[in-house]
Each structure stands twice: as C-alpha cells, then as structure tokens.
C-alpha cells in the first residue's frame, strides 16, 4: 500500500496546497486510528488492534515528518520553544484531546534532537549509520512489543529501543555497510 500511496500523495502535494493536504491526511489517519481503538474497546476483537497499526493509522506519523521538513526554516527558528511543548504533548498523549498531537510532537522531538543538539554531531564522524538504524529499529521495537516489554514504561522502552537501534545500526555500518560500499566485489 505504501508504494501506491506515496506517488499519489506526491501528486496531491504538487497540485494542491501542501499544508492543507498533509493536515487532511493527518486528521484522517487519526480518525482511522481512533475508530479502530474504539472498536477494539467495544468488541475486544484483536483485528481492530491489528488494523490500527496498519498503514492508514500510521500516516499521521509520516505526515508529521513531512510537515516539519517542508517548513524546516520556520521550525528551526522556533524549535527551542516547540521542544518543551512537544515533550508536554507527548507525555500527555493518554488524554484524548492531546493524543492527536502525539505524532507531530514525536517528530518535533526527533528532529530537534537531530538538528538542535550540537554535541550529537560527534556521531557524524562515526559514519552514516542512519540506514542501519532505519532497517533495524522496527524489528527491535516489535521484539519489545512481542515480549510485553513496552508495557512497563513508555520512556524506558523509548530509551532502550533507541540505544539498541543505534548500537546495532552502528555495528551494521562498521561491519556490513561500509565494507560493502568501499570494497566492492571485483568482476571476474
């Protein structure tokens, strides 16, 4: 579904107002996710919990990153003020009124940490391990969910999955990706 949807979204963003389109997709994704939550609570049918985690329910996270990066100069100007607000919104996400802001708050925190904390730029010297993190983060998160480790503390789960994903991503860069990029196989 992702591979079909992305070109359609790209076309919509080029043809119509970018912010309006992204906010509409964001709100529709939230409605879908909230509806699945409601149906799960009412019926206790596990299909609704499963459906909530599928692509339509995750589009609000995807749109959050696009919104911030599309308006990055404005975001960067105000990110020191948006960061504490985003933390508040993320920590208060259990309340229905604040839960709609969880994806944009999470994206804001991630992008602020990536661009706003200069001391983190030390990682630039270690190589480009972002692709390894991208590849490995989902399986690590799923392992935490499978074994119920995510039920104890959101902050602890976030910290541990971040540390593990970063560590494994760095190892992947050093021992798999970098050797393949800089020492390609010779043709026979």
KEKOL-69551 format. One record per atom (N, C-alpha, C): residue in three letters; z, x, y. Coordinates in steps of 0.001 Angstrom, whole numbers, plus 500000, padded with zeros to 6 digits. Atoms other than C-alpha are relative to their C-alpha. Layout:
<rs>
AlaZXY;...
</rs>
This chain:
<rs>
Unk500000500823498807;Unk500000500000500000;Unk500000500869501258;Unk499938499107498843;Unk500787502888502356;Unk498606500469500407;Unk501306499430499697;Unk497274504298502082;Unk499035498971500584;Unk500816501059499403;Unk495733500960503023;Unk500528499661501392;Unk499358500439498762;Unk498207500184505793;Unk499821500983501156;Unk500050499000498926;Unk498065503448507759;Unk498706499906500817;Unk501214500154499175;Unk494368503122508768;Unk499981498712500821;Unk499941501271499261;Unk494982499503509775;Unk500916500141501217;Unk499074499782498877;Unk497966500493511912;Unk499347500894501051;Unk500685499098499068;Unk495963503326513456;Unk498979499220500835;Unk501001500816499299;Unk493170500888514330;Unk500681499072501023;Unk499272500891499085;Unk495675498416515857;Unk500520500752501225;Unk499443499216498894;Unk497286501159517951;Unk498919500465500969;Unk501106499595499129;Unk493908502270519288;Unk499427498809500760;Unk500642501181499417;Unk492727498730520020;Unk500925499222500947;Unk499052500807499230;Unk495875497073521403;Unk501104500886500575;Unk498882499283499400;Unk498987498085523322;Unk500850500630498897;Unk499323499231501046;Unk500632500799521227;Unk501452499552499820;Unk498586500338500094;Unk504234499927522045;Unk500200498583499470;Unk499883501393500459;Unk503752496181521521;Unk499723499919498502;Unk500333500006501430;Unk502095496763518132;Unk501130500591499163;Unk498939499347500760;Unk504808499146516958;Unk501283499167499983;Unk498807500856499957;Unk507616496861518123;Unk499825498752499145;Unk500278501158500844;Unk505970493891516401;Unk500146500354498520;Unk499868499561501392;Unk505681495814513125;Unk501470500258499678;Unk498573499711500170;Unk509288496980513556;Unk500788498711499760;Unk499268501269500107;Unk510595493435514072;Unk499623499259498710;Unk500422500659501249;Unk508516492010511192;Unk500620500684498781;Unk499375499257501088;Unk509833494745508914;Unk501490499662499902;Unk498580500364499992;Unk513403493939509974;Unk500197498588499447;Unk499911501385500498;Unk512838490228509316;Unk499811499976498485;Unk500244499922501441;Unk511419491024505867;Unk501238500535499275;Unk498839499376500624;Unk514365493286505017;Unk501223499081500036;Unk498864500907499851;Unk516949490823506340;Unk499852498778499096;Unk500262501138500892;Unk515325487967504427;Unk500279500379498550;Unk499712499534501363;Unk515461489995501212;Unk501501500143499784;Unk498538499910500090;Unk519152490743501911;Unk500621498621499812;Unk499470501357500072;Unk519850487056502444;Unk499734499396498617;Unk500345500552501318;Unk518014486022499263;Unk500784500682498884;Unk499191499283500987;Unk519848488712497303;Unk501434499476500002;Unk498635500521499894;Unk523207487460498608;Unk500120498584499431;Unk499952501391500447;Unk522350483831497804;Unk499735499843498497;Unk500423500193501396;Unk520748484262494378;Unk500552501052499043;Unk499559498858500804;Unk522157487584493152;Unk498920500462499029;Unk501136499548500795;Unk518706488244491762;Unk499636501411500468;Unk500235498605499582;Unk518142492029491754;Unk498589500268500534;Unk501361499790499499;Unk514454491586492569;Unk499986500099501524;Unk499985499981498533;Unk515356490962496228;Unk500526501320500552;Unk499521498668499604;Unk517332494197496495;Unk498870501008499825;Unk501150499133500262;Unk514314495956494967;Unk498914499789501052;Unk501059500308499041;Unk511860494191497287;Unk500339500502501408;Unk499577499526498679;Unk513905495125500358;Unk499667501475500195;Unk500226498554499930;Unk513385498806499559;Unk498512500370499951;Unk501431499727500082;Unk509615498473499289;Unk499408500209501396;Unk500689499568498782;Unk507076499462501929;Unk500195499069501200;Unk499827500851498794;Unk507271496366504207;Unk501397500119500624;Unk498638499866499484;Unk511042496772504518;Unk500294501362500596;Unk499791498647499500;Unk510697500460505342;Unk499146500316501226;Unk500901499767498861;Unk508045500119508060;Unk500747500214501311;Unk499257499829498752;Unk510720499904510753;Unk500424501457500182;Unk499658498577499909;Unk511736503499509934;Unk498766500807500414;Unk501266499342499691;Unk508109504647510060;Unk499651499793501478;Unk500330500321498604;Unk507541502891513414;Unk500961500669500977;Unk499022499353499125;Unk510730504385514869;Unk499571501416500359;Unk500465498640499741;Unk509422507910514482;Unk498754500024500858;Unk501234500056499205;Unk506024506952515871;Unk500314499656501453;Unk499640500399498630;Unk507585505256518911;Unk500575501196500764;Unk499366498872499315;Unk509732508275519734;Unk498983501106500281;Unk500957498913499799;Unk506941510798519234;Unk498860499601500934;Unk501050500464499083;Unk504382508660521110;Unk500463500077501451;Unk499429499949498651;Unk506701508618524116;Unk500983501166500108;Unk499091498863500105;Unk508240512026523477;Unk500428500585501346;Unk499527499455498714;Unk508266513304527097;Unk501124499157500614;Unk498944500880499482;Unk510344510272528134;Unk501251500142499142;Unk498859499859500905;Unk512541510555525046;Unk500743501313500253;Unk499378498689499807;Unk513158514261525626;Unk500804500044501296;Unk499302500028498702;Unk514156513607529240;Unk501370499331499871;Unk498761500782500106;Unk516862511132528158;Unk500745500200498681;Unk499424499909501335;Unk517771512371524677;Unk501489500332500004;Unk498561499695499980;Unk521182513725525693;Unk500831498734500231;Unk499306501275499811;Unk522108510172526747;Unk499777499073498807;Unk500332500859501138;Unk520376508484523819;Unk500740500419498732;Unk499344499505501211;Unk522101510670521218;Unk501336499296499737;Unk498728500698500285;Unk525646509230521634;Unk499802498494499786;Unk500287501427500199;Unk524217505711521938;Unk499482499780498580;Unk500556500104501355;Unk522263506275518717;Unk501083500168498946;Unk498888499834500942;Unk525373507546516946;Unk500836498728499914;Unk499240501252499964;Unk527263504435518045;Unk499259498894499235;Unk500789501035500664;Unk524429502166516858;Unk499923500231498492;Unk500079499692501425;Unk524144503952513521;Unk501331499724499315;Unk498683500232500592;Unk527876503828512871;Unk500368498515500003;Unk499712501432499934;Unk527968500153513860;Unk498963499129499312;Unk501124500718500604;Unk524994499167511718;Unk500414498888499044;Unk499542501043500924;Unk527116496968509440;Unk500060498628500675;Unk499994501262499273;Unk527207494327512150;Unk498553499544500178;Unk501369500510499992;Unk524124492103512057;Unk499295500272501328;Unk500635499807498703;Unk523493492407515784;Unk499567501448500216;Unk500346498592499820;Unk523428496202515587;Unk499083500532498906;Unk500779499479501124;Unk521646496562512245;Unk498512500125500322;Unk501412499889499631;Unk518257496012513862;Unk499690501351500644;Unk500200498719499324;Unk518764499295515742;Unk500183501209499080;Unk499752498872500909;Unk519610501416512666;Unk498804500944499881;Unk501126499073500165;Unk516066502801512119;Unk499691500821501248;Unk500317499265498772;Unk515443503729515753;Unk501136500961500344;Unk498857499107499764;Unk518965505183516042;Unk499918501213499086;Unk500114498895500955;Unk518440507280512909;Unk498876500952500406;Unk501122499163499549;Unk515048508514514142;Unk500381500783501251;Unk499566499345498767;Unk516561509310517530;Unk500936501166499701;Unk499066498937500362;Unk519358511343515953;Unk499258501167499354;Unk500737498939500704;Unk516996513266513669;Unk499144500805500974;Unk500892499299499074;Unk514525514084516435;Unk500801500755501067;Unk499140499283499048;Unk517318515004518878;Unk500545501271499373;Unk499486498806500682;Unk518822517379516323;Unk498886501033499849;Unk501114499072500209;Unk515397518879515611;Unk499564500692501287;Unk500518499443498747;Unk514448519417519257;Unk501073500349501025;Unk498994499850498960;Unk517706519377521181;Unk501035501076499758;Unk498995498999500303;Unk519963521804519373;Unk499318501350499826;Unk500718498722499985;Unk518608525238520260;Unk500456500942498884;Unk499498499101501031;Unk520848527023517742;Unk499364499716498650;Unk500682500305501261;Unk518958525245514946;Unk498638500687499902;Unk501304499342500015;Unk515789527089515946;Unk500028501312499231;Unk499887498819500850;Unk517126530030513940;Unk499267499762498679;Unk500696500321501242;Unk515579528211510968;Unk498499500297500090;Unk501423499690499852;Unk512106528879512409;Unk499653501361499406;Unk500254498667500545;Unk512449532494511322;Unk500030500015498485;Unk499865500036501456;Unk513141531427507750;Unk498751499471499305;Unk501220500507500615;Unk509729529893507190;Unk499850498507500176;Unk500308501416499855;Unk508139526496507064;Unk500396499252498733;Unk499530500677501196;Unk510266524725504517;Unk500069498480500172;Unk499948501448499759;Unk509798521253506010;Unk499265499208498926;Unk500747500720501040;Unk507207520285503383;Unk500828499905498720;Unk499120500026501172;Unk509621521238500605;Unk501097498958500159;Unk498982501023499732;Unk512291519084502241;Unk499393498608499855;Unk500690501286500105;Unk509794516250502540;Unk499807499600498535;Unk500249500307501406;Unk508946516485498846;Unk501276499719499223;Unk498805500066500833;Unk512476516845497529;Unk501044498987500471;Unk498911500846499492;Unk514574514588499785;Unk500088498659499276;Unk499968501321500627;Unk513555511321498132;Unk500622500043498600;Unk499331499945501302;Unk514426512355494553;Unk501497500273500093;Unk498565499720499847;Unk517764513746495743;Unk500744498737500427;Unk499365501254499564;Unk518593510517497565;Unk500074499006498843;Unk500021500939501128;Unk517576508484494501;Unk501022500382498934;Unk498967499559500952;Unk519849510592492272;Unk501372499560500496;Unk498723500450499433;Unk522754509864494631;Unk500173498492499807;Unk499934501455500149;Unk521936506150494532;Unk500180499618498538;Unk499921500313501434;Unk521442506102490746;Unk501411500176499452;Unk498655499727500501;Unk524847507619490098;Unk501098499371500871;Unk499041500722499174;Unk526514505469492786;Unk500764500873500978;Unk499296499095499093;Unk527497508448494914;Unk499896499559501454;Unk500191500474498631;Unk526236506684498032;Unk501012498923500396;Unk499074501104499719;Unk528932504001497761;Unk501327500457500595;Unk498714499518499523;Unk531812506232498810;Unk500055500136501517;Unk500004499773498557;Unk530869507267502328;Unk498574500281500458;Unk501356499797499478;Unk527632506986504279;Unk499858501389500615;Unk500057498713499306;Unk528408510058506382;Unk500016501148498985;Unk499936498966501029;Unk529352512153503323;Unk498686500066499223;Unk501275500042500718;Unk526223511020501472;Unk498889500597500847;Unk501010499453499091;Unk524061511802504505;Unk500128501517500088;Unk499781498554499892;Unk525626515267504843;Unk499587500718498719;Unk500318499335501267;Unk525322516139501158;Unk498514499963499671;Unk501439500063500286;Unk521750514892500752;Unk499217500892500964;Unk500661499121499028;Unk520758516761503929;Unk500151501463499588;Unk499753498616500403;Unk522362520002502749;Unk499211500342498733;Unk500743499749501240;Unk520870519711499249;Unk498494500030500235;Unk501444500046499730;Unk517417518742500509;Unk499545501250500748;Unk500347498800499234;Unk517400521610502999;Unk500054501238499109;Unk499873498842500889;Unk518624524129500434;Unk498877500086498977;Unk501084500008500992;Unk516127523096497767;Unk498651500205500687;Unk501237499794499247;Unk513360522931500404;Unk499791501458500361;Unk500088498574499669;Unk514155526498501473;Unk499649500826498756;Unk500323499301501241;Unk514090527684497857;Unk498547499759499592;Unk501392500334500317;Unk510793525877497314;Unk499048500824500862;Unk500848499203499109;Unk509313527630500364;Unk499967501463499540;Unk499914498570500319;Unk510530531062499321;Unk499356500343498656;Unk500415499621501351;Unk509706530959495611;Unk498732499301499502;Unk501192500714500478;Unk506814528474495296;Unk498906499962501062;Unk501031500232498987;Unk505001527595498521;Unk499476501285500631;Unk500419498776499316;Unk504947530939500346;Unk499214500930499071;Unk500808499152500889;Unk503826532966497301;Unk498614499412499710;Unk501304500632500252;Unk501042530448496651;Unk499089500090501214;Unk500804499935498779;Unk499892530495500267;Unk499522501409500315;Unk500330498652499570;Unk499958534235500813;Unk499483500907498877;Unk500534499255501143;Unk498971535410497341;Unk499189499066499117;Unk500797500950500803;Unk496260533010496193;Unk499369500690498791;Unk500635499476501213;Unk494696533418492775;Unk498637500566500338;Unk501314499402499806;Unk491716535700492680;Unk499003499335499068;Unk501044500596500828;Unk488476534245491438;Unk499522501015498975;Unk500441499111501085;Unk487285535687488151;Unk498535500342500111;
</rs>
